Amino acid sequence: MSGVQLGVSRPTSGPQASPELMLRVAQDAERAGLGSVWTNERLLRPTRPIAMGGPGGPVMDPPEGFACVYDPLEVLSYAAARTDRVALGTSVLDGLFHAPVVLARRLATLDRLSGGRLLAGVGQGWMAEEFEAAGVPMSRRGAGFEEHLRAMRAVWGPDPVRFDGRFHHVPECEIGPKPVRPGGPTLLLGAGAPASLGRAARLGAGLTLVVFDWDSLTGMIETYRAAAREAGTDAAGPVVVQVNGAVTAAPLDERTPLTGSAEQVAEDLPRLDALGVAHVFWAMPEEPTEAVAAVAPLLAR
């Protein structure tokens, strides 16, 4: 039996999204014994083609899933009040669109309300239109994102809090509530490029990765762990894998990792165990109301 925790995304965008369905998926996941439920963040859906992945990327029409995305922290707070055990994850929040003190306090609040069940996945964003709407320059990515994370870590630390950086300053003060665990909730960084993998390693944070193929997934995890050893943070955080696909009723003749029938996906899970992956979740189920039922059989394999 695989040791990796299994999870599903919640339907927080698009025409099927509703408070009732979002709550149903979270409660069904907990009753079925799944380990986690996940949300993501999008500020807006542009009405013109965009550069996917950031400047220089392929130009295409924005996916329909970028429309009408419910705020992830409010959605998870709603679930926290109506569940008891299942972990509550973000993959990912766009950290730079929020002041670090405000975001750190919101995350700490959710962590306390859920009894320490928060898995806080944070990324730096990539869509130029969102940076424009948030009033944040895209040049803030990289070093500015790392400073943002360090400022949040300071807020989660013991009082008195003080932080002085290039972009953010927190005068000596008291800030609460503090997260359940000292140092903050489980922090996961959305990553892929070597620089972002190294950033996560230096900070002792975990990773949330999208799987496209086994070679690239293995390479990213190995790069991250090597960077953690070099930085002296061997106890870096957990690795979470997001599958942009579904567990299907029928087998697939051609498939990407961790997609296809339950039997096909079960054959893939030992590879995640070998890589030390803590959580895997499916982000694009064929039918949101059936997502938990599709994944649950894997618990016995």
C-alpha contacts under 8 A as a table, 3 or more apart, distances in Angstrom:
res1	aa1	res2	aa2	distance
1	M	299	L	7.80
1	M	300	A	6.83
1	M	301	R	5.12
2	S	269	L	6.21
2	S	270	P	6.16
2	S	273	D	6.65
2	S	299	L	7.98
2	S	301	R	6.85
3	G	273	D	6.47
3	G	278	A	7.81
4	V	269	L	7.64
4	V	272	L	7.12
4	V	273	D	6.29
4	V	277	V	6.26
4	V	278	A	5.07
4	V	279	H	5.43
4	V	280	V	6.93
5	Q	34	L	7.07
5	Q	35	G	5.15
5	Q	36	S	7.37
5	Q	278	A	6.02
5	Q	279	H	4.55
5	Q	280	V	6.32
6	L	34	L	5.52
6	L	35	G	5.34
6	L	36	S	6.57
6	L	279	H	5.87
6	L	280	V	5.26
6	L	281	F	5.80
6	L	295	V	7.65
6	L	299	L	7.71
7	G	29	A	7.59
7	G	34	L	5.67
7	G	35	G	5.60
7	G	36	S	4.52
7	G	37	V	5.41
7	G	38	W	7.50
7	G	279	H	7.16
7	G	280	V	6.08
7	G	281	F	4.26
7	G	282	W	6.65
7	G	295	V	7.78
8	V	29	A	7.75
8	V	36	S	6.78
8	V	37	V	5.14
8	V	38	W	6.28
8	V	281	F	4.79
8	V	282	W	4.93
8	V	283	A	6.25
8	V	291	A	6.89
8	V	292	V	6.88
8	V	295	V	7.87
9	S	37	V	5.49
9	S	38	W	4.43
9	S	39	T	5.90
9	S	281	F	6.73
9	S	282	W	6.15
9	S	283	A	4.92
9	S	284	M	7.56
10	R	22	M	5.73
10	R	25	V	6.35
10	R	26	A	7.23
10	R	37	V	6.51
10	R	38	W	5.90
10	R	39	T	5.94
10	R	283	A	7.94
10	R	288	P	7.55
11	P	14	G	7.76
11	P	16	Q	7.07
11	P	17	A	5.27
11	P	18	S	7.71
11	P	21	L	7.16
11	P	22	M	5.81
11	P	288	P	6.30
12	T	17	A	5.19
12	T	18	S	7.31
12	T	22	M	6.75
12	T	39	T	6.92
12	T	40	N	7.96
12	T	69	V	5.64
12	T	70	Y	5.40
12	T	72	P	7.91
12	T	75	V	7.96
13	S	16	Q	7.26
13	S	17	A	5.21
13	S	65	G	5.88
13	S	66	F	7.12
13	S	67	A	6.33
13	S	68	C	5.37
13	S	69	V	4.34
13	S	70	Y	6.34
14	G	17	A	5.64
14	G	64	E	6.81
14	G	65	G	5.57
14	G	66	F	7.72
14	G	67	A	6.03
14	G	68	C	6.13
14	G	69	V	7.22
16	Q	21	L	7.93
17	A	21	L	6.65
17	A	22	M	6.99
18	S	21	L	5.31
18	S	22	M	6.15
19	P	22	M	5.18
19	P	23	L	6.15
20	E	23	L	5.33
20	E	24	R	6.11
21	L	24	R	4.92
21	L	25	V	6.19
21	L	289	T	7.40
22	M	25	V	5.42
22	M	26	A	6.51
22	M	75	V	7.74
23	L	26	A	5.21
23	L	27	Q	6.18
23	L	78	Y	7.49
23	L	79	A	6.00
23	L	82	R	7.79
24	R	27	Q	5.22
24	R	28	D	5.88
25	V	28	D	5.08
25	V	29	A	5.98
25	V	288	P	7.88
25	V	289	T	7.04
25	V	291	A	7.88
25	V	292	V	6.98
26	A	29	A	5.16
26	A	30	E	6.37
26	A	37	V	6.31
26	A	79	A	6.41
26	A	83	T	7.45
26	A	86	V	7.90
27	Q	30	E	5.13
27	Q	31	R	6.19
27	Q	79	A	7.86
27	Q	82	R	7.40
27	Q	83	T	6.28
28	D	31	R	5.13
28	D	32	A	6.04
28	D	292	V	6.63
29	A	32	A	5.17
29	A	33	G	6.31
29	A	34	L	5.23
29	A	35	G	7.75
29	A	36	S	7.51
29	A	37	V	7.27
29	A	86	V	7.46
29	A	292	V	5.80
30	E	33	G	5.21
30	E	34	L	5.79
30	E	35	G	7.44
30	E	83	T	7.17
30	E	84	D	7.99
30	E	85	R	6.76
30	E	86	V	5.44
31	R	34	L	7.71
32	A	292	V	7.51
32	A	296	A	6.24
33	G	296	A	7.58
33	G	299	L	7.82
34	L	86	V	7.00
34	L	296	A	6.92
34	L	299	L	7.69
35	G	86	V	5.47
35	G	87	A	6.07
35	G	279	H	7.76
36	S	86	V	5.20
36	S	87	A	4.39
36	S	88	L	5.83
36	S	89	G	6.89
36	S	279	H	7.83
36	S	281	F	7.76
37	V	86	V	7.07
37	V	87	A	6.38
37	V	88	L	5.39
37	V	89	G	6.08
37	V	281	F	7.78
38	W	88	L	6.08
38	W	89	G	4.55
38	W	90	T	5.43
38	W	91	S	6.66
38	W	281	F	7.79
39	T	72	P	5.59
39	T	75	V	7.88
39	T	76	L	7.69
39	T	89	G	6.38
39	T	90	T	4.91
39	T	91	S	6.12
39	T	92	V	7.34
40	N	72	P	6.01
40	N	90	T	5.48
40	N	91	S	5.05
40	N	92	V	4.97
40	N	93	L	6.19
41	E	69	V	6.80
41	E	70	Y	7.77
41	E	71	D	6.69
41	E	72	P	6.10
41	E	90	T	7.97
41	E	91	S	7.74
41	E	92	V	6.17
41	E	93	L	5.30
41	E	94	D	6.62
42	R	45	R	7.78
42	R	66	F	6.17
42	R	67	A	7.97
42	R	69	V	6.01
42	R	94	D	7.91
43	L	69	V	7.26
43	L	130	E	6.26
44	L	66	F	6.47
44	L	67	A	6.31
44	L	68	C	7.29
44	L	69	V	7.74
44	L	130	E	6.76
45	R	62	P	6.52
45	R	64	E	7.94
45	R	66	F	5.12
45	R	67	A	5.18
45	R	68	C	7.94
46	P	49	P	7.33
46	P	50	I	7.47
46	P	62	P	6.70
46	P	129	E	7.07
47	T	62	P	7.70
48	R	61	D	6.65
48	R	62	P	7.58
49	P	59	V	6.16
49	P	60	M	5.06
49	P	61	D	4.39
49	P	62	P	6.24
50	I	59	V	5.32
50	I	60	M	5.64
50	I	61	D	6.24
50	I	62	P	6.37
50	I	127	M	7.69
51	A	54	G	5.51
51	A	55	P	5.82
51	A	56	G	6.56
51	A	57	G	4.95
51	A	58	P	5.40
51	A	59	V	4.42
51	A	60	M	6.60
51	A	127	M	7.40
52	M	55	P	7.73
52	M	57	G	5.24
52	M	58	P	5.64
52	M	59	V	6.17
52	M	60	M	6.95
52	M	127	M	7.32
53	G	57	G	5.66
53	G	58	P	7.87
53	G	126	W	5.76
53	G	127	M	6.97
54	G	57	G	5.67
54	G	126	W	4.75
54	G	127	M	5.58
54	G	128	A	6.86
55	P	126	W	7.99
55	P	128	A	7.54
62	P	66	F	6.85
63	P	66	F	5.73
63	P	67	A	7.96
64	E	67	A	5.78
65	G	68	C	7.87
65	G	69	V	7.72
66	F	69	V	6.58
70	Y	74	E	7.95
70	Y	75	V	6.98
71	D	74	E	5.67
71	D	75	V	6.28
72	P	75	V	5.08
72	P	76	L	6.16
72	P	90	T	7.00
72	P	93	L	7.68
73	L	76	L	5.09
73	L	77	S	6.04
73	L	106	R	7.76
73	L	107	L	7.66
73	L	110	L	7.37
74	E	77	S	5.01
74	E	78	Y	6.20
75	V	78	Y	5.16
75	V	79	A	6.43
76	L	79	A	4.93
76	L	80	A	5.96
76	L	88	L	6.38
76	L	89	G	7.91
76	L	110	L	7.73
77	S	80	A	4.92
77	S	81	A	6.40
77	S	110	L	6.09
77	S	113	L	7.44
77	S	114	S	7.55
78	Y	81	A	5.53
78	Y	82	R	6.86
79	A	82	R	5.24
79	A	83	T	6.05
80	A	83	T	5.39
80	A	84	D	7.05
80	A	88	L	7.67
80	A	110	L	8.00
80	A	113	L	6.89
80	A	114	S	5.10
81	A	84	D	7.89
81	A	113	L	7.62
81	A	114	S	7.27
83	T	86	V	6.97
84	D	114	S	7.70
85	R	117	R	7.55
86	V	117	R	7.20
87	A	117	R	4.78
87	A	118	L	6.12
87	A	119	L	6.94
88	L	117	R	5.84
88	L	118	L	4.97
88	L	119	L	5.93
89	G	118	L	5.88
89	G	119	L	4.44
89	G	120	A	5.90
89	G	121	G	6.74
90	T	93	L	6.15
90	T	119	L	6.52
90	T	120	A	5.52
90	T	121	G	4.85
90	T	122	V	7.30
91	S	120	A	7.70
91	S	121	G	4.93
91	S	122	V	6.84
91	S	190	G	7.25
91	S	208	T	6.78
92	V	120	A	7.81
92	V	121	G	4.84
92	V	122	V	4.97
92	V	123	G	5.79
92	V	189	L	7.99
92	V	190	G	6.60
93	L	120	A	7.92
93	L	121	G	6.21
93	L	122	V	4.65
93	L	123	G	5.89
94	D	97	F	5.94
94	D	98	H	7.68
94	D	122	V	6.00
94	D	123	G	5.05
94	D	124	Q	5.35
94	D	125	G	5.23
95	G	98	H	5.71
95	G	100	P	7.62
95	G	103	L	7.66
95	G	122	V	5.76
95	G	123	G	5.84
95	G	124	Q	5.64
95	G	125	G	7.50
95	G	145	F	7.59
95	G	148	H	7.66
96	L	99	A	7.17
96	L	100	P	7.92
96	L	124	Q	5.75
96	L	125	G	7.25
96	L	136	V	7.35
96	L	140	R	7.74
96	L	141	R	7.77
96	L	145	F	6.54
96	L	148	H	7.24
97	F	131	F	7.24
97	F	134	A	5.69
97	F	135	G	7.99
97	F	136	V	6.85
98	H	102	V	6.86
98	H	103	L	5.95
99	A	102	V	5.35
99	A	103	L	6.13
100	P	103	L	5.13
100	P	104	A	5.80
100	P	148	H	5.79
100	P	149	L	7.35
100	P	151	A	6.21
100	P	152	M	5.41
100	P	168	H	8.00
101	V	104	A	5.20
101	V	105	R	6.20
101	V	151	A	7.29
101	V	152	M	6.20
101	V	155	V	6.56
102	V	105	R	5.31
102	V	106	R	6.25
103	L	106	R	5.07
103	L	107	L	6.09
103	L	152	M	7.58
104	A	107	L	5.20
104	A	108	A	6.08
104	A	152	M	5.14
104	A	153	R	7.78
104	A	155	V	6.55
104	A	156	W	7.00
105	R	108	A	5.01
105	R	109	T	6.02
105	R	155	V	7.64
105	R	156	W	7.97
105	R	175	I	7.84
105	R	176	G	6.78
105	R	177	P	6.82
105	R	178	K	7.81
106	R	109	T	5.04
106	R	110	L	6.30
107	L	110	L	5.18
107	L	111	D	6.08
107	L	118	L	7.98
107	L	120	A	7.49
107	L	179	P	7.92
107	L	185	P	7.82
108	A	111	D	4.95
108	A	112	R	6.17
108	A	156	W	7.48
108	A	176	G	7.97
108	A	177	P	6.24
108	A	178	K	5.77
108	A	179	P	4.59
108	A	180	V	7.78
108	A	184	G	7.28
108	A	185	P	7.22
109	T	112	R	5.21
109	T	113	L	6.12
109	T	177	P	6.31
109	T	178	K	7.71
109	T	179	P	7.17
110	L	113	L	5.01
110	L	114	S	6.01
110	L	118	L	7.08
111	D	114	S	5.29
111	D	115	G	6.12
111	D	116	G	4.77
111	D	117	R	6.18
111	D	118	L	5.24
111	D	179	P	5.81
111	D	180	V	6.49
111	D	185	P	6.65
112	R	115	G	5.17
112	R	116	G	5.88
112	R	177	P	7.83
112	R	178	K	7.85
112	R	179	P	5.95
112	R	180	V	5.81
113	L	116	G	7.70
114	S	117	R	5.49
114	S	118	L	7.08
115	G	180	V	6.97
116	G	179	P	7.34
116	G	180	V	5.36
116	G	181	R	7.24
116	G	185	P	7.01
118	L	185	P	6.22
118	L	186	T	6.75
119	L	185	P	6.63
119	L	186	T	5.08
119	L	187	L	6.35
119	L	188	L	7.11
120	A	185	P	6.66
120	A	186	T	5.89
120	A	187	L	4.92
120	A	188	L	5.83
121	G	187	L	5.99
121	G	188	L	4.34
121	G	189	L	5.51
121	G	190	G	6.58
121	G	207	L	7.80
121	G	208	T	6.68
122	V	187	L	7.44
122	V	188	L	6.18
122	V	189	L	5.09
122	V	190	G	5.99
123	G	189	L	5.76
123	G	190	G	4.79
123	G	191	A	7.47
124	Q	141	R	6.16
124	Q	142	G	7.92
124	Q	145	F	6.20
124	Q	190	G	7.84
125	G	131	F	7.92
126	W	138	M	7.95
127	M	130	E	5.50
127	M	131	F	6.70
128	A	131	F	5.20
128	A	132	E	6.27
128	A	138	M	7.09
129	E	132	E	5.07
129	E	133	A	6.23
130	E	133	A	5.04
130	E	134	A	6.03
131	F	134	A	5.07
131	F	135	G	6.03
131	F	136	V	5.19
131	F	137	P	6.21
131	F	138	M	6.30
132	E	135	G	5.20
132	E	136	V	6.38
132	E	137	P	7.18
133	A	136	V	7.87
136	V	140	R	7.24
137	P	140	R	5.71
138	M	141	R	5.88
139	S	142	G	7.80
139	S	144	G	7.94
140	R	143	A	7.04
140	R	144	G	4.68
140	R	145	F	6.52
141	R	144	G	5.34
141	R	145	F	5.19
142	G	145	F	5.24
142	G	146	E	6.42
142	G	196	S	7.89
143	A	146	E	5.14
143	A	147	E	6.26
144	G	147	E	5.11
144	G	148	H	6.18
144	G	167	F	7.05
145	F	148	H	4.94
145	F	149	L	6.37
146	E	149	L	5.16
146	E	150	R	6.28
146	E	199	R	7.21
147	E	150	R	5.01
147	E	151	A	6.11
147	E	165	G	6.94
147	E	166	R	7.95
147	E	167	F	7.65
147	E	168	H	7.74
148	H	151	A	5.14
148	H	152	M	6.39
148	H	168	H	7.38
149	L	152	M	5.10
149	L	153	R	6.24
150	R	153	R	4.98
150	R	154	A	6.24
151	A	154	A	5.04
151	A	155	V	6.41
151	A	163	F	6.28
151	A	168	H	7.32
152	M	155	V	5.06
152	M	156	W	6.37
153	R	156	W	5.10
153	R	157	G	6.30
153	R	183	G	6.64
153	R	184	G	6.79
154	A	157	G	5.07
154	A	158	P	7.96
154	A	161	V	6.34
154	A	162	R	7.04
154	A	163	F	6.70
155	V	158	P	7.80
155	V	161	V	6.03
155	V	162	R	7.89
155	V	175	I	6.55
156	W	176	G	7.98
156	W	178	K	5.59
156	W	179	P	6.59
156	W	182	P	7.61
156	W	183	G	5.75
156	W	184	G	5.42
157	G	161	V	7.04
157	G	178	K	7.46
157	G	182	P	7.03
157	G	183	G	5.55
157	G	184	G	7.45
158	P	161	V	6.65
159	D	173	C	7.01
159	D	174	E	5.26
159	D	175	I	6.98
160	P	172	E	5.94
160	P	173	C	5.16
160	P	174	E	5.13
160	P	175	I	7.82
161	V	170	V	7.38
161	V	171	P	7.45
161	V	172	E	5.34
161	V	173	C	5.28
161	V	174	E	5.90
161	V	175	I	6.96
162	R	169	H	7.76
162	R	170	V	5.28
162	R	171	P	5.35
162	R	172	E	4.46
162	R	173	C	6.68
163	F	168	H	7.44
163	F	169	H	5.43
163	F	170	V	4.84
163	F	171	P	6.79
163	F	172	E	7.71
164	D	168	H	6.41
164	D	169	H	4.62
164	D	170	V	6.43
164	D	171	P	7.99
165	G	168	H	5.22
165	G	169	H	5.91
166	R	169	H	7.86
170	V	173	C	7.76
175	I	178	K	7.70
178	K	182	P	7.87
178	K	184	G	7.43
179	P	182	P	6.75
179	P	183	G	7.51
179	P	184	G	5.20
179	P	185	P	6.08
180	V	184	G	7.21
180	V	185	P	7.14
181	R	184	G	5.76
181	R	185	P	6.40
184	G	187	L	7.62
186	T	205	A	7.75
186	T	206	G	7.67
186	T	237	G	7.39
187	L	205	A	5.46
187	L	206	G	6.01
187	L	237	G	7.31
188	L	200	A	7.87
188	L	205	A	5.63
188	L	206	G	4.31
188	L	207	L	4.67
188	L	208	T	5.82
188	L	237	G	7.23
188	L	238	P	7.51
188	L	239	V	7.72
188	L	240	V	7.99
189	L	200	A	6.18
189	L	205	A	6.69
189	L	206	G	6.14
189	L	207	L	4.84
189	L	208	T	5.84
190	G	196	S	7.92
190	G	207	L	6.01
190	G	208	T	4.97
190	G	209	L	6.24
191	A	196	S	5.23
191	A	197	L	5.74
191	A	200	A	7.92
191	A	207	L	6.60
191	A	208	T	6.67
191	A	209	L	6.19
192	G	196	S	6.41
192	G	197	L	6.35
192	G	209	L	6.84
192	G	220	M	6.57
193	A	196	S	5.41
193	A	197	L	6.28
194	P	197	L	5.06
194	P	198	G	6.08
194	P	220	M	7.73
194	P	223	T	7.25
195	A	198	G	5.13
195	A	199	R	6.21
196	S	199	R	4.93
196	S	200	A	6.33
197	L	200	A	5.28
197	L	201	A	6.33
197	L	207	L	7.91
197	L	220	M	7.31
197	L	223	T	7.05
197	L	224	Y	5.19
197	L	227	A	7.72
198	G	201	A	5.01
198	G	202	R	6.15
198	G	223	T	7.84
198	G	224	Y	6.14
198	G	227	A	5.63
198	G	228	A	7.48
199	R	202	R	5.20
199	R	203	L	6.28
200	A	203	L	5.25
200	A	204	G	6.11
200	A	205	A	5.04
200	A	206	G	6.47
200	A	207	L	6.97
200	A	224	Y	7.55
201	A	204	G	5.09
201	A	205	A	6.24
201	A	206	G	7.66
201	A	224	Y	6.01
201	A	225	R	7.16
201	A	227	A	5.74
201	A	228	A	4.48
201	A	231	A	7.04
201	A	233	T	6.69
201	A	236	A	6.37
202	R	205	A	7.76
202	R	227	A	7.40
202	R	228	A	6.32
202	R	231	A	5.69
202	R	233	T	6.75
203	L	233	T	7.81
203	L	236	A	7.93
204	G	228	A	7.29
204	G	233	T	5.60
204	G	234	D	7.89
204	G	235	A	6.89
204	G	236	A	4.28
204	G	237	G	6.11
205	A	236	A	5.53
205	A	237	G	4.81
205	A	238	P	7.72
206	G	236	A	6.01
206	G	237	G	3.63
206	G	238	P	4.63
206	G	239	V	5.55
206	G	240	V	7.86
207	L	237	G	7.14
207	L	238	P	6.44
207	L	239	V	4.75
207	L	240	V	6.00
208	T	239	V	5.96
208	T	240	V	4.56
208	T	241	V	5.79
208	T	242	Q	7.09
209	L	217	L	7.78
209	L	239	V	7.57
209	L	240	V	6.19
209	L	241	V	4.95
209	L	242	Q	5.95
210	V	217	L	7.99
210	V	241	V	5.74
210	V	242	Q	4.66
210	V	243	V	6.12
210	V	244	N	7.29
211	V	214	W	7.30
211	V	216	S	7.71
211	V	217	L	5.90
211	V	241	V	6.41
211	V	242	Q	6.23
211	V	243	V	5.87
211	V	244	N	7.65
211	V	257	P	7.16
212	F	216	S	7.16
212	F	217	L	7.28
212	F	256	T	6.82
212	F	257	P	6.99
213	D	216	S	5.76
213	D	217	L	6.35
213	D	256	T	6.63
213	D	257	P	6.09
214	W	217	L	5.15
214	W	218	T	5.98
214	W	257	P	6.87
215	D	218	T	5.23
215	D	219	G	6.06
216	S	219	G	4.99
216	S	220	M	6.13
217	L	220	M	5.27
217	L	221	I	6.35
218	T	221	I	5.32
218	T	222	E	6.12
218	T	275	L	7.14
219	G	222	E	5.17
219	G	223	T	6.03
220	M	223	T	5.13
220	M	224	Y	6.12
221	I	224	Y	5.08
221	I	225	R	6.17
221	I	275	L	7.49
222	E	225	R	5.19
222	E	226	A	6.08
223	T	226	A	5.20
223	T	227	A	6.17
224	Y	227	A	5.14
224	Y	228	A	6.17
225	R	228	A	4.92
225	R	229	R	6.26
225	R	234	D	7.40
226	A	229	R	5.18
226	A	230	E	6.29
227	A	230	E	5.01
227	A	231	A	6.08
228	A	231	A	5.05
228	A	232	G	5.98
228	A	233	T	4.87
228	A	234	D	5.34
228	A	235	A	7.96
228	A	236	A	6.63
229	R	232	G	5.02
229	R	233	T	5.93
229	R	234	D	5.17
230	E	233	T	7.69
231	A	234	D	7.94
233	T	236	A	5.57
238	P	277	V	6.96
238	P	278	A	5.81
239	V	276	G	7.39
239	V	277	V	5.06
239	V	278	A	5.57
239	V	279	H	6.86
240	V	277	V	6.13
240	V	278	A	5.89
240	V	279	H	4.72
240	V	280	V	5.72
240	V	281	F	7.98
241	V	277	V	7.21
241	V	279	H	6.28
241	V	280	V	4.67
241	V	281	F	6.54
242	Q	280	V	5.87
242	Q	281	F	5.24
242	Q	282	W	6.09
242	Q	283	A	6.56
243	V	246	A	7.50
243	V	257	P	7.96
243	V	258	L	6.84
243	V	259	T	7.66
243	V	280	V	7.32
243	V	281	F	6.09
243	V	282	W	4.79
243	V	283	A	5.84
243	V	284	M	7.53
244	N	282	W	6.30
244	N	283	A	5.22
244	N	284	M	5.33
245	G	258	L	7.95
245	G	259	T	5.92
245	G	282	W	6.22
245	G	283	A	6.39
245	G	284	M	4.83
245	G	285	P	6.23
245	G	286	E	8.00
246	A	258	L	7.99
246	A	259	T	5.45
246	A	260	G	6.75
246	A	282	W	6.02
246	A	283	A	7.44
246	A	284	M	5.79
246	A	285	P	4.58
246	A	286	E	6.23
246	A	291	A	8.00
247	V	258	L	7.66
247	V	259	T	5.43
247	V	260	G	5.22
247	V	261	S	5.48
247	V	262	A	6.10
247	V	265	V	7.24
247	V	282	W	7.74
247	V	285	P	7.12
247	V	291	A	7.93
247	V	294	A	5.81
247	V	295	V	6.31
248	T	251	P	6.94
248	T	259	T	7.32
248	T	260	G	5.14
248	T	261	S	4.73
248	T	262	A	7.01
248	T	286	E	7.58
248	T	294	A	6.80
249	A	260	G	7.77
249	A	261	S	5.63
249	A	262	A	7.57
249	A	294	A	7.35
250	A	260	G	7.06
250	A	261	S	5.38
251	P	260	G	5.31
251	P	261	S	4.61
251	P	263	E	7.92
251	P	264	Q	6.96
252	L	255	R	5.97
252	L	260	G	5.18
252	L	261	S	6.94
255	R	259	T	6.11
255	R	260	G	6.43
256	T	259	T	5.84
257	P	265	V	7.71
257	P	268	D	7.02
258	L	264	Q	7.60
258	L	265	V	4.86
258	L	268	D	6.01
258	L	269	L	7.52
259	T	264	Q	7.37
259	T	265	V	5.90
260	G	263	E	7.96
260	G	264	Q	5.78
260	G	265	V	6.18
261	S	264	Q	5.13
261	S	265	V	6.19
262	A	265	V	5.14
262	A	266	A	5.93
262	A	294	A	7.46
262	A	295	V	7.29
262	A	297	P	6.90
262	A	298	L	6.27
263	E	266	A	5.14
263	E	267	E	6.57
264	Q	267	E	5.34
264	Q	268	D	6.92
265	V	268	D	5.11
265	V	269	L	6.53
265	V	298	L	7.93
266	A	269	L	5.35
266	A	270	P	7.80
266	A	298	L	6.35
266	A	301	R	6.30
267	E	270	P	6.83
268	D	271	R	5.65
268	D	272	L	7.21
269	L	272	L	5.23
269	L	273	D	6.56
270	P	273	D	4.90
270	P	274	A	6.20
271	R	274	A	5.05
271	R	275	L	6.38
272	L	275	L	5.03
272	L	276	G	6.26
272	L	277	V	5.35
273	D	276	G	5.05
273	D	277	V	5.92
274	A	277	V	7.77
277	V	280	V	7.49
282	W	285	P	6.64
285	P	288	P	5.79
285	P	290	E	7.82
285	P	291	A	5.65
286	E	290	E	7.94
286	E	291	A	7.53
287	E	290	E	5.45
287	E	291	A	6.32
288	P	291	A	5.15
289	T	292	V	7.55
290	E	293	A	5.31
290	E	294	A	6.19
291	A	294	A	5.24
291	A	295	V	6.44
292	V	295	V	5.26
292	V	296	A	5.84
293	A	296	A	5.36
293	A	297	P	7.36
294	A	297	P	6.80
295	V	298	L	5.77
295	V	299	L	7.75
296	A	299	L	5.65
297	P	300	A	6.00
297	P	301	R	7.41
298	L	301	R	5.22
